[in-house]
Amino acid sequence: MRVEGVRERVIPVPNVQKLVRRLQNEHFFQWDETDAVCLDFPEVHITASVRAHSKHVLEGCNKPGRVLTLAKEIDRISGTKRWVKMPR
């Protein structure tokens, strides 16, 4: 069952620090940005701002890679899984 609306959660500071370290370790702010869109394929967007750095990356066209891997880690650390149910 799909439920629409805004979900909010306070993420503990150590978890946020873990995410920031992951972004730094992955050199996220040096990744290429792309706006390529493919029809009928899921897309993953990640936007992050840390201090003076801001970056938006996109992955789609059925090519799982760095963006999708990082998105899964963000979901795991932030605890968003409780709001997302994957189809069986």
MODELLER restraints for C-alpha pairs under 7 A, 6 or more apart:
rsr = mdl.restraints
at = mdl.atoms
rsr.add(forms.Gaussian(group=physical.xy_distance, feature=features.Distance(at['CA:11:A'], at['CA:78:A']), mean=6.22, stdev=0.5))
rsr.add(forms.Gaussian(group=physical.xy_distance, feature=features.Distance(at['CA:15:A'], at['CA:77:A']), mean=6.21, stdev=0.5))
rsr.add(forms.Gaussian(group=physical.xy_distance, feature=features.Distance(at['CA:19:A'], at['CA:74:A']), mean=6.79, stdev=0.5))
rsr.add(forms.Gaussian(group=physical.xy_distance, feature=features.Distance(at['CA:29:A'], at['CA:55:A']), mean=5.88, stdev=0.5))
rsr.add(forms.Gaussian(group=physical.xy_distance, feature=features.Distance(at['CA:33:A'], at['CA:56:A']), mean=6.53, stdev=0.5))
rsr.add(forms.Gaussian(group=physical.xy_distance, feature=features.Distance(at['CA:33:A'], at['CA:57:A']), mean=5.20, stdev=0.5))
rsr.add(forms.Gaussian(group=physical.xy_distance, feature=features.Distance(at['CA:34:A'], at['CA:57:A']), mean=6.52, stdev=0.5))
rsr.add(forms.Gaussian(group=physical.xy_distance, feature=features.Distance(at['CA:34:A'], at['CA:58:A']), mean=6.26, stdev=0.5))
rsr.add(forms.Gaussian(group=physical.xy_distance, feature=features.Distance(at['CA:35:A'], at['CA:58:A']), mean=6.89, stdev=0.5))
rsr.add(forms.Gaussian(group=physical.xy_distance, feature=features.Distance(at['CA:37:A'], at['CA:60:A']), mean=6.93, stdev=0.5))
rsr.add(forms.Gaussian(group=physical.xy_distance, feature=features.Distance(at['CA:38:A'], at['CA:60:A']), mean=6.67, stdev=0.5))
rsr.add(forms.Gaussian(group=physical.xy_distance, feature=features.Distance(at['CA:38:A'], at['CA:61:A']), mean=5.29, stdev=0.5))
rsr.add(forms.Gaussian(group=physical.xy_distance, feature=features.Distance(at['CA:41:A'], at['CA:60:A']), mean=6.45, stdev=0.5))
rsr.add(forms.Gaussian(group=physical.xy_distance, feature=features.Distance(at['CA:41:A'], at['CA:61:A']), mean=5.52, stdev=0.5))
rsr.add(forms.Gaussian(group=physical.xy_distance, feature=features.Distance(at['CA:41:A'], at['CA:62:A']), mean=6.09, stdev=0.5))
rsr.add(forms.Gaussian(group=physical.xy_distance, feature=features.Distance(at['CA:42:A'], at['CA:60:A']), mean=5.97, stdev=0.5))
rsr.add(forms.Gaussian(group=physical.xy_distance, feature=features.Distance(at['CA:43:A'], at['CA:58:A']), mean=6.86, stdev=0.5))
rsr.add(forms.Gaussian(group=physical.xy_distance, feature=features.Distance(at['CA:43:A'], at['CA:59:A']), mean=5.58, stdev=0.5))
rsr.add(forms.Gaussian(group=physical.xy_distance, feature=features.Distance(at['CA:43:A'], at['CA:60:A']), mean=4.33, stdev=0.5))
rsr.add(forms.Gaussian(group=physical.xy_distance, feature=features.Distance(at['CA:44:A'], at['CA:58:A']), mean=5.64, stdev=0.5))
rsr.add(forms.Gaussian(group=physical.xy_distance, feature=features.Distance(at['CA:44:A'], at['CA:59:A']), mean=5.20, stdev=0.5))
rsr.add(forms.Gaussian(group=physical.xy_distance, feature=features.Distance(at['CA:44:A'], at['CA:60:A']), mean=6.40, stdev=0.5))
rsr.add(forms.Gaussian(group=physical.xy_distance, feature=features.Distance(at['CA:44:A'], at['CA:68:A']), mean=6.51, stdev=0.5))
rsr.add(forms.Gaussian(group=physical.xy_distance, feature=features.Distance(at['CA:45:A'], at['CA:57:A']), mean=5.74, stdev=0.5))
rsr.add(forms.Gaussian(group=physical.xy_distance, feature=features.Distance(at['CA:45:A'], at['CA:58:A']), mean=4.55, stdev=0.5))
rsr.add(forms.Gaussian(group=physical.xy_distance, feature=features.Distance(at['CA:45:A'], at['CA:59:A']), mean=6.61, stdev=0.5))
rsr.add(forms.Gaussian(group=physical.xy_distance, feature=features.Distance(at['CA:46:A'], at['CA:56:A']), mean=5.64, stdev=0.5))
rsr.add(forms.Gaussian(group=physical.xy_distance, feature=features.Distance(at['CA:46:A'], at['CA:57:A']), mean=5.40, stdev=0.5))
rsr.add(forms.Gaussian(group=physical.xy_distance, feature=features.Distance(at['CA:46:A'], at['CA:58:A']), mean=6.59, stdev=0.5))
rsr.add(forms.Gaussian(group=physical.xy_distance, feature=features.Distance(at['CA:47:A'], at['CA:55:A']), mean=5.64, stdev=0.5))
rsr.add(forms.Gaussian(group=physical.xy_distance, feature=features.Distance(at['CA:47:A'], at['CA:56:A']), mean=4.27, stdev=0.5))
rsr.add(forms.Gaussian(group=physical.xy_distance, feature=features.Distance(at['CA:47:A'], at['CA:57:A']), mean=6.53, stdev=0.5))
rsr.add(forms.Gaussian(group=physical.xy_distance, feature=features.Distance(at['CA:48:A'], at['CA:54:A']), mean=5.67, stdev=0.5))
rsr.add(forms.Gaussian(group=physical.xy_distance, feature=features.Distance(at['CA:48:A'], at['CA:55:A']), mean=5.55, stdev=0.5))
rsr.add(forms.Gaussian(group=physical.xy_distance, feature=features.Distance(at['CA:48:A'], at['CA:56:A']), mean=6.64, stdev=0.5))
rsr.add(forms.Gaussian(group=physical.xy_distance, feature=features.Distance(at['CA:49:A'], at['CA:55:A']), mean=6.58, stdev=0.5))
rsr.add(forms.Gaussian(group=physical.xy_distance, feature=features.Distance(at['CA:58:A'], at['CA:67:A']), mean=6.98, stdev=0.5))
rsr.add(forms.Gaussian(group=physical.xy_distance, feature=features.Distance(at['CA:59:A'], at['CA:67:A']), mean=5.94, stdev=0.5))
rsr.add(forms.Gaussian(group=physical.xy_distance, feature=features.Distance(at['CA:59:A'], at['CA:68:A']), mean=6.93, stdev=0.5))
rsr.add(forms.Gaussian(group=physical.xy_distance, feature=features.Distance(at['CA:75:A'], at['CA:81:A']), mean=6.45, stdev=0.5))
